[in-house]
Structures are given as C-alpha cells and as structure tokens.
C-alpha cells in the first residue's frame, strides 16, 4: 500500500504538466498529421475524404505559391543562420572587451529582441514607407528619384522584411555568445600572446573552439526561428506583393484559415515538423548527452 | 603598436556608434511621428522634428480605439498564465529531477519533443477542441493553451536548475520529517529563485508578444491582446500615421518597463538557457 503510493507519488507531481502537454501539443499535432491525408473545408457538417498522399503531392506539383514559400523559407533560414550568427559573434567579441559604455551598447543591441514581431513590423513598415526615413536618407544623396517603395516592390519586399528580422533578431544570439565568451578562461590567451599569435589566430584557435557548445545552441535557435517566421511576414506584407514574401508558416495560415483547405494546410505544417526534426533531434541528443555527463 | 591600438579603438567606437544609430533610428522615428500634428506630418519631411509637440495623440489613440481593452487583456492573461504555468512546470521538473521516478529521462525527452512542433501543426485540432468546449474567445481557453506551449521550455530550464541543487538538502529535509510537498515548496522552490525569476521574465515576454494563437483563438474585439489588437488598431487608422504610431508606442511601453526593471534577469535567463 505505502510502496505503491510511493511509486505513484511522482506521477501526482507530473500529472498537470503531462495532461496539459498531451491536450495542447502532442494529441493535436498527431491529429493534424491525420488531417493531412484528407480533404476537408473545416466545417463540422462538411464531408471529409481520405486522399492519401495527394495533399503532399499536389503541394509539390501544382501549388506554385507553396514552392515559392518553400524556397523563401529555405533562403530565410540559411540567410539568418549565416548573417545573424556571424554578426552576433563579431559584436559579442567586440563587446566582450574592456570598452567604455559597454553596458549601454549591449542594452541597445538587445532591446529589439524584447518587442513583439507585430510592433517591430509596424516600426519598420514606417521606416520603409515610400516617404519614410530610408527614402528620405536616399534623397539626401540625390537618390530621391530612384527611391523605391520597398514593401510594394516584388523584387525588394522579401529582402526588406529580412533586414527587419536582423534588427529584431540579433539580441538573442548576442546574449548567448557573450555568456559563452565569459566562460572562457584568460590563460590560453596569455600563452598565445607570449607565443606571438595574432588576434585572428587567437580567435580561430582559442575563441571559436571554446565556443563550440554555444555555437551549436545559437545555430539551432536561429534555425528554428527562421523555419517558423510568421509574425513579421504577416504584419509587414501579408505574404505579398504577388505572394513573393510567402513562407511556409504564412502559407499554412492562408491555406487553412482563409481558403479553408484544411488538409493542405495540415500537410504544410507537417512538412515544417519534418524539417525541424532533421535539426532538433541531433540537437536534443547532443544537449541531453552533455547534461547527463 | 600603441598608435595602432588607438586607431583600432577609435574605429571600434565609430562602428559601434553607427550600429547604435542604426538601432535607435527606427524607434526614434516612430516616437517622433507619434508626437506630431497631422499638419506637421503632411507639410514637412517625415523625419523632421515636430514643430508642435502633440502629447495628446496618446490619450486620443487610447480613446479612439480599444487599446485599453487590448492592454488590459494582455495584462490579465499574463498575470494568470505566468505563475500558474511556472507552478505546473516546476512540479513536473521536481518529479523528473528529485523524486524516485522510473524512466524519468524518457519522460523528459517526450516533453522536449514539444519544442520540435511548430504551433501551426496544432491549430486546427485545438480550434475544434475549444469550439466543442465553448472556450473560443475566453480567458481560460487561451490561458490553457499558453500554459501548454510553455511546458517543454519551462521543464527544460527548471529541471536543469533543480539538478544542480545538492542532494544532501533532500536528505536533511527527510530527516526533519518533510513530506514531498513540503520539500518542494519549502526547500527546492525557494532555492531555485534565480531560475524562476529568469523564467518569469522570459515567459512574460513570450505571452505578451504572442501572436498566432491569439489571432486564431481570440477573434472577438473585446478579447484581443496587444498584438492582435494592434493589428486591428492599425487597420482602423491606416491613413492617420500620427495616431497609428502613438498606438505602436503605447503597446511598447509595458514591455520597456518590464525590460528595464528586470534586465539582469532577462540576460541571465537567456544565457541560462545555454546551461539547460
């Protein structure tokens, strides 16, 4: 009796989290996987038809906007990983030195991270306004006539939203890198200086290898954030002009909730899950192995 | 040598200052526009300072839309969600790290799977579920869902911190006759205060800034939060840029206050996620 109670007791502590987690995340996501093999318009009385892999096949063969969204998500993710990681690392190395006003500089660069994607979107919509600051700045250099309407031009809109995401997103990797840099001891650098190593050699041979763990975490978080980008796109361009800024998450929203193609939307969201797994599974295995040691 | 280091030092400062300007201009631009009269905005370049400082744009934006309602909703949801969510996560993390539970590592991994699943993959079933229970457009509905999405990350952070607390403390508590409940509330939770503080701030920001769930599950204008409400507000004032920007500034203020007050915890919280 008491023994059985002792075995059950941890489950009592686990119970609320487990139940909520099952109801909110695990069961719905499996349900969505099921829905991705059906066509359904979302209405309770409407017919649901099993179509096998049709939704997935049609996405890749017929849905040209999906293909664009897939390309955009790929470009966005690769771009974020490369640009954000290197910019944040550079900034962190600079801000890790003894500098006057270091705290001030850090707070400024972190700041956008705490805002919502929606607030950031409206802030930058205003920057990119045809008569906004950016074009005003261009006209100072006599480029006023060439000043484009950034978010309405199909060839510029995606890049403009991406630039916004750099302003928005640099704070988090910066904090992570700064924390990582602080754990590196001073001795290897002192030894390297005595051996006549250049600053670049010190960075490549000491700093980078010592930051390996941080680097993996930064890459994983930026990758996931890039895959899932939604708020900025939705509030800055709504996927336009001419669908040129659609990404997987936004196209999933339009397919499911605007066009009522629930099966197609579900298929898109499971493609997102599948792509995420490719990166997160090795990451979770890596981090738990580290933690259990 | 000294010459060169002075040169690089100056260059560093120049580049950093340029960066600061680049980071502050968008915010300054929004603030300046929010303080202009419509006449100033129409007759002068967009980036000129106002000639007539219109502080009354803020109360006007407040009464002209439902910004008060949106902010109130977000405050209410955050104030309930954050402590309740952390309690749920802490109880689970306690069971996973400091109780005799078989297969606790496997259970922990199952919770971590949740971080792999984008919210998009849950929206339709959650919508059906909330409709069945009549919980669409209600506080309990959205708070329940928000707590659910906070569980994996919260457990990850708290379990990591709980594991770093020495086991001798549990034994001492046991000798003093503490039950598991007392051990959790009196010993472990108070010791985990740094982790809890970091989680409070991260969780508050995540809840306050959340968009897609609020967009799907809180469609009634009276129930909207700051993010979805701001979308509506902007939609209503598309041509009135002074009022629109006043609205943007006002929804930023609570975040800024929280950030300034809890900045230390924010930094240690984001960095703490590294240690896991």
Interface residues (C-beta under 8 A of the other chain):
Chain A: X6 X7 X9 X10 X11 X13 X14 X16 X17 X18 X20 X21 X23 X24 X25 X26 X27 X28 X29 X31 X32 X33 X35 X42 X91 X94 X99 X105 X107 X108 X109 X110 X111 X112 X114 X115 X116 X117 X118 X119 X122 X123 X124 X126 X127 X129 X131 X132 X133 X136 X137 X167 X172 X175 X176 X178 X179 X180 X213 X214 X217 X224 X227 X228 X230 X231 X234 X235 X249 X252 X253 X256 X257 X262 X265 X266 X268 X269 X270 X272 X273 X276 X277 X280 X281 X284 X287 X288 X290 X291 X292
Chain B: X12 X13 X16 X19 X20 X22 X23 X24 X25 X26 X27 X29 X30 X33 X45 X46 X47 X88 X89 X91 X92 X94 X95 X96 X99 X100 X101 X102 X104 X105 X107 X108 X109 X110 X111 X112 X113 X114 X115 X116 X117 X118 X119 X120 X121 X122 X123 X124 X125 X126 X129 X144 X145 X147 X148 X149 X151 X152 X155 X160 X163 X180 X184 X205 X208 X209 X210 X211 X212 X216 X226 X227 X228 X230 X231 X234 X241 X244 X245 X248 X251 X252 X255 X256 X258 X259 X263 X266 X267 X270 X271 X273 X274 X276
